[in-house]
Amino acid sequence: MSDQITFTQAYNRALDEAMAADPNVILLGEDIGEKEGGGVFKVTGGLGTKHGMERVRTTPISEQAIVGAAIGASLAGMKPVAEIMLMNFITVAMDQIVNHAAKLRFMSGGQTNVPITIRTRTGAGMSAAGQHSDMLEAWFCHTAGIKVVIPSTPAEAVGLLRACIDDPDPCLFIEDALTRADKGPAPEVANYSIPLGKANVEKEGTDVSFISYGRPLKDMRKMVDKLEADGISVEIVDLRTVSPLDTDTIVASVNKTGRAVVAHEAVRSFGVGAEVVARLQEHCFGNLKAPIKRVASADCAVPFARKLEHGAFLYQASDIEKAIRETLEGK
């Protein structure tokens, strides 16, 4: 991997390659066409010109219509990628997602499937307030039949989005709004894909396992050298897919290190982190050297005021470092 690309370029590349490989891949969403400049976040720019506007469909401002049309198209043999501009807006289409997309394979006795990918974007830190910033991944992890995917690097964004598009069942692909311009190495091969449901041990370590997904991994990468200078060896486990959760990989890591810090951007209570901790307690209890630590954002609506958003709501990188040091002290 040599060329550097942004997350936005990564999403565009995955969509472009999927559309080139399979004429049944179509895109639906608000303002995603060429006339509108490729959407609010410019992810689909150039795809309509290259692959035809009949495959890049700008929709009315109706999340229900977008997801409903995607489900119908999937039942007719298409592979729709539906863009929901911001994750909070996905609540409008919960019936279509939870009661239809997730359950049609079950309700049909396995005779049909719904190969749709729902792309959506969210994340605190931009003063977008409570109706535009929530991390709601735990809602969908609680729904059987949906895969929930969150990349933490541009290369992962390419490989995981492509895997979602190729998957025969519904996938929710969550993009981080704050890191969309961040750069990272691009995959050197075309049609790059990363298996869903498999975590990545990004860095091996011996003292403590750091288990996370999305933005907290970026914070962890920045402090690794500092911690290692203090003699602290951290094993970094990137979940990549939060549902289904790769229990085997996280259990193996924590059984090795004996300590764990679990972090996510979403609010603390009833989150993915709680499920990770529960599974570690079930499988690693006899090997734990200290209580498992959780790092997350506060249990409240995302504030609009920047000072409150960053100072009172959103987790801080310093919280991660503190948790790592405390678990090594047995606190």
C-alpha positions as CSV (number, residue, x, y, z in Angstrom):
1,M,0.0,0.0,0.0
2,S,1.7,3.2,-1.1
3,D,-0.8,5.8,-2.5
4,Q,-2.6,7.9,0.1
5,I,-6.4,8.3,-0.1
6,T,-9.0,9.9,2.0
7,F,-12.0,8.1,3.4
8,T,-14.2,9.9,0.9
9,Q,-12.0,8.6,-2.0
10,A,-12.1,5.1,-0.4
11,Y,-15.9,5.0,-0.4
12,N,-15.9,6.2,-4.0
13,R,-13.4,3.7,-5.1
14,A,-15.3,0.8,-3.5
15,L,-18.6,1.9,-5.2
16,D,-16.9,2.4,-8.5
17,E,-15.2,-1.0,-8.6
18,A,-18.4,-2.7,-7.4
19,M,-20.5,-1.0,-10.1
20,A,-17.9,-1.9,-12.8
21,A,-17.8,-5.6,-11.7
22,D,-21.6,-6.1,-11.4
23,P,-24.3,-4.2,-13.5
24,N,-26.8,-5.1,-10.8
25,V,-25.2,-2.7,-8.3
26,I,-27.2,0.6,-8.2
27,L,-27.0,3.6,-5.9
28,L,-29.9,5.5,-4.4
29,G,-29.9,8.6,-2.2
30,E,-30.6,12.2,-1.8
31,D,-28.6,14.5,-4.0
32,I,-26.1,11.8,-5.1
33,G,-26.3,12.4,-8.8
34,E,-23.9,14.4,-11.0
35,K,-26.1,17.5,-11.2
36,E,-26.0,17.7,-7.4
37,G,-22.2,17.2,-7.3
38,G,-22.2,13.7,-5.9
39,G,-24.0,14.3,-2.7
40,V,-23.5,16.5,0.3
41,F,-20.3,14.6,1.2
42,K,-19.2,14.1,-2.5
43,V,-18.9,10.4,-2.2
44,T,-20.6,9.5,-5.4
45,G,-19.0,12.2,-7.6
46,G,-18.3,11.0,-11.1
47,L,-20.1,7.6,-10.8
48,G,-23.2,8.7,-12.7
49,T,-21.1,9.9,-15.6
50,K,-19.1,6.7,-15.7
51,H,-21.8,4.1,-15.0
52,G,-24.9,5.9,-16.2
53,M,-27.4,8.0,-14.3
54,E,-30.0,5.1,-14.4
55,R,-27.7,3.4,-11.9
56,V,-27.1,6.5,-9.7
57,R,-30.5,7.5,-8.7
58,T,-31.2,10.8,-6.9
59,T,-34.2,10.3,-4.7
60,P,-36.8,12.4,-3.0
61,I,-36.0,13.6,0.5
62,S,-37.6,10.5,2.1
63,E,-35.5,7.9,4.0
64,Q,-38.5,5.6,3.9
65,A,-38.7,5.8,0.1
66,I,-34.9,5.3,-0.2
67,V,-34.8,2.1,1.9
68,G,-38.1,0.8,0.7
69,A,-37.1,1.2,-3.0
70,A,-33.7,-0.5,-2.2
71,I,-35.5,-3.5,-0.6
72,G,-37.8,-3.8,-3.5
73,A,-35.0,-3.6,-6.0
74,S,-33.0,-6.3,-4.1
75,L,-36.0,-8.6,-4.3
76,A,-35.9,-8.1,-8.1
77,G,-32.3,-9.2,-8.3
78,M,-30.5,-5.9,-7.9
79,K,-27.7,-5.0,-5.4
80,P,-28.7,-1.5,-4.1
81,V,-26.5,0.7,-2.1
82,A,-28.8,3.2,-0.3
83,E,-27.3,6.4,1.2
84,I,-28.9,7.8,4.3
85,M,-27.2,11.2,4.7
86,L,-26.9,11.1,8.5
87,M,-27.5,8.2,10.9
88,N,-30.1,10.0,13.0
89,F,-32.3,10.2,9.8
90,I,-32.2,6.4,9.6
91,T,-34.8,6.3,12.4
92,V,-37.5,7.3,9.9
93,A,-36.9,4.0,8.0
94,M,-36.6,1.7,11.0
95,D,-39.7,-0.3,10.0
96,Q,-38.3,-1.1,6.6
97,I,-34.9,-2.0,8.0
98,V,-35.8,-3.9,11.1
99,N,-39.1,-5.5,10.1
100,H,-38.5,-6.1,6.4
101,A,-34.8,-6.1,5.3
102,A,-33.6,-7.9,8.4
103,K,-36.3,-10.5,8.4
104,L,-37.4,-11.4,4.9
105,R,-34.9,-14.3,4.6
106,F,-36.4,-15.7,7.8
107,M,-40.0,-14.9,6.9
108,S,-39.7,-16.6,3.5
109,G,-38.1,-19.7,5.0
110,G,-34.8,-18.9,3.3
111,Q,-36.3,-18.6,-0.1
112,T,-35.3,-14.9,-0.6
113,N,-32.6,-12.6,0.6
114,V,-32.1,-8.9,0.7
115,P,-28.6,-7.9,-0.6
116,I,-28.8,-4.2,0.3
117,T,-26.1,-2.0,1.7
118,I,-27.1,1.1,3.7
119,R,-24.4,3.7,3.9
120,T,-24.8,6.3,6.5
121,R,-22.6,8.9,8.3
122,T,-22.5,10.2,11.9
123,G,-20.2,11.3,14.7
124,A,-19.9,14.0,17.3
125,G,-17.4,16.8,17.2
126,M,-18.7,19.2,14.6
127,S,-21.4,21.1,16.5
128,A,-24.1,19.4,14.5
129,A,-26.1,18.8,17.7
130,G,-28.2,15.9,18.9
131,Q,-30.3,15.1,15.8
132,H,-27.2,14.8,13.5
133,S,-24.5,13.2,15.5
134,D,-25.6,10.0,17.3
135,M,-23.7,6.7,17.0
136,L,-26.7,4.3,16.9
137,E,-24.9,1.1,15.9
138,A,-26.1,-0.8,19.0
139,W,-29.7,-0.5,17.9
140,F,-28.9,-2.5,14.8
141,C,-26.6,-4.9,16.5
142,H,-29.6,-5.9,18.5
143,T,-31.5,-6.9,15.3
144,A,-30.8,-10.4,14.0
145,G,-30.2,-10.4,10.2
146,I,-28.2,-7.2,9.8
147,K,-24.5,-6.9,9.6
148,V,-23.0,-3.7,11.1
149,V,-19.7,-2.5,9.8
150,I,-17.5,0.4,10.9
151,P,-14.1,1.1,9.2
152,S,-11.2,2.9,10.9
153,T,-8.8,3.4,8.0
154,P,-9.3,4.3,4.3
155,A,-8.1,0.8,3.3
156,E,-10.7,-0.8,5.5
157,A,-13.3,1.5,4.1
158,V,-12.6,0.2,0.6
159,G,-12.4,-3.5,1.6
160,L,-15.3,-3.5,4.1
161,L,-17.7,-1.5,1.8
162,R,-17.0,-3.8,-1.1
163,A,-17.6,-6.9,1.2
164,C,-21.0,-5.4,2.2
165,I,-22.0,-4.8,-1.4
166,D,-21.1,-8.4,-2.3
167,D,-22.9,-9.9,0.8
168,P,-26.2,-11.6,0.2
169,D,-27.9,-10.0,3.2
170,P,-28.5,-6.5,4.5
171,C,-25.4,-4.6,5.8
172,L,-25.3,-1.2,7.6
173,F,-22.0,0.6,6.8
174,I,-21.3,3.5,9.1
175,E,-19.0,6.3,8.1
176,D,-17.3,8.7,10.5
177,A,-18.2,12.3,9.7
178,L,-15.3,13.9,11.4
179,T,-12.5,11.8,9.8
180,R,-13.8,11.8,6.2
181,A,-10.7,13.9,5.0
182,D,-8.2,11.8,6.9
183,K,-5.7,10.0,4.7
184,G,-4.2,6.5,4.8
185,P,-2.6,4.0,2.4
186,A,-4.8,2.7,-0.4
187,P,-5.1,-0.9,-1.3
188,E,-2.7,-1.8,-4.2
189,V,-5.1,-4.4,-5.7
190,A,-8.3,-3.8,-7.5
191,N,-11.6,-5.2,-6.0
192,Y,-10.0,-5.3,-2.6
193,S,-12.3,-6.9,0.0
194,I,-12.1,-7.7,3.7
195,P,-14.1,-10.5,5.2
196,L,-17.0,-9.4,7.3
197,G,-17.3,-10.7,10.9
198,K,-13.5,-10.9,11.4
199,A,-11.6,-8.6,13.7
200,N,-8.1,-7.5,13.0
201,V,-5.2,-7.7,15.5
202,E,-3.6,-4.5,14.2
203,K,-0.7,-4.6,16.6
204,E,0.3,-7.4,18.9
205,G,1.2,-6.6,22.6
206,T,1.6,-8.3,25.9
207,D,0.3,-6.1,28.7
208,V,-3.3,-5.0,27.8
209,S,-5.7,-5.5,24.9
210,F,-7.3,-2.4,23.5
211,I,-10.5,-3.4,21.7
212,S,-12.4,-0.8,19.6
213,Y,-13.8,0.2,16.2
214,G,-13.9,3.5,14.3
215,R,-12.6,6.7,15.7
216,P,-11.1,5.6,19.1
217,L,-8.6,3.5,17.1
218,K,-7.2,6.7,15.6
219,D,-6.7,8.1,19.1
220,M,-5.0,4.8,20.2
221,R,-2.6,4.8,17.3
222,K,-1.3,8.3,18.3
223,M,-0.4,7.3,21.8
224,V,1.2,3.8,21.2
225,D,4.7,5.2,21.1
226,K,4.2,7.2,24.3
227,L,2.9,4.1,26.1
228,E,5.6,1.9,24.8
229,A,8.3,4.4,25.9
230,D,6.8,3.9,29.4
231,G,7.2,0.2,29.0
232,I,3.5,-0.5,28.3
233,S,2.8,-3.0,25.5
234,V,-0.7,-2.6,24.0
235,E,-2.3,-5.1,21.7
236,I,-4.7,-3.3,19.4
237,V,-7.8,-5.2,18.2
238,D,-9.9,-3.5,15.5
239,L,-13.4,-5.1,15.5
240,R,-14.2,-3.8,12.0
241,T,-17.6,-5.6,12.1
242,V,-19.4,-5.1,15.3
243,S,-22.2,-7.5,14.4
244,P,-21.6,-10.3,14.0
245,L,-18.9,-9.9,16.7
246,D,-15.7,-11.9,16.4
247,T,-15.6,-13.4,19.8
248,D,-12.8,-15.8,19.1
249,T,-10.3,-13.0,18.3
250,I,-11.1,-10.8,21.3
251,V,-11.1,-13.8,23.7
252,A,-7.7,-15.0,22.4
253,S,-6.2,-11.5,22.8
254,V,-7.4,-11.0,26.3
255,N,-6.5,-14.5,27.4
256,K,-3.0,-13.6,26.3
257,T,-2.7,-10.2,27.9
258,G,-5.0,-10.7,30.9
259,R,-6.2,-7.1,30.7
260,A,-8.6,-5.2,28.4
261,V,-9.8,-1.7,27.7
262,V,-12.9,-1.4,25.4
263,A,-13.7,1.9,23.8
264,H,-16.4,3.4,21.5
265,E,-17.7,6.8,20.6
266,A,-21.3,6.0,21.4
267,V,-22.8,6.7,24.8
268,R,-21.7,4.3,27.5
269,S,-24.9,2.5,28.5
270,F,-26.1,-0.5,26.6
271,G,-23.5,-0.1,23.9
272,V,-21.4,-2.5,21.9
273,G,-18.7,-2.2,24.6
274,A,-21.0,-3.7,27.2
275,E,-21.5,-6.8,24.9
276,V,-17.7,-7.1,24.4
277,V,-17.1,-6.9,28.1
278,A,-19.9,-9.5,28.8
279,R,-18.3,-12.0,26.4
280,L,-14.9,-11.4,27.9
281,Q,-16.2,-12.0,31.4
282,E,-17.8,-15.3,30.2
283,H,-14.7,-16.6,28.4
284,C,-11.7,-15.0,30.1
285,F,-12.7,-14.6,33.8
286,G,-10.0,-17.0,35.0
287,N,-7.3,-15.2,33.1
288,L,-8.1,-11.6,34.0
289,K,-5.5,-9.8,36.0
290,A,-7.7,-6.7,36.5
291,P,-11.2,-5.4,35.9
292,I,-12.1,-4.6,32.3
293,K,-12.2,-0.9,31.6
294,R,-14.8,0.9,29.3
295,V,-14.3,4.2,27.6
296,A,-17.3,5.9,26.0
297,S,-19.2,9.1,25.6
298,A,-21.6,10.5,28.2
299,D,-25.2,9.3,28.5
300,C,-26.8,12.4,27.2
301,A,-27.9,14.0,23.9
302,V,-25.0,15.4,21.9
303,P,-24.7,19.1,22.8
304,F,-24.6,21.8,20.2
305,A,-22.2,24.0,22.0
306,R,-18.6,23.0,21.1
307,K,-17.3,23.4,24.6
308,L,-19.9,21.1,26.0
309,E,-19.7,18.6,23.0
310,H,-15.9,18.2,23.5
311,G,-15.6,18.9,27.2
312,A,-18.7,17.2,28.7
313,F,-20.1,14.7,26.2
314,L,-17.5,13.2,23.9
315,Y,-14.9,10.7,25.2
316,Q,-11.3,12.1,25.2
317,A,-8.1,10.4,24.1
318,S,-6.8,11.0,27.6
319,D,-9.6,8.8,28.9
320,I,-8.2,5.9,26.9
321,E,-4.7,6.5,28.2
322,K,-6.0,6.8,31.8
323,A,-7.9,3.5,31.5
324,I,-4.9,1.7,30.1
325,R,-2.7,2.9,32.9
326,E,-5.3,2.1,35.6
327,T,-5.9,-1.4,34.5
328,L,-2.2,-2.1,34.6
329,E,-2.3,-0.8,38.2
330,G,-5.2,-3.2,39.0
331,K,-7.7,-0.4,39.5
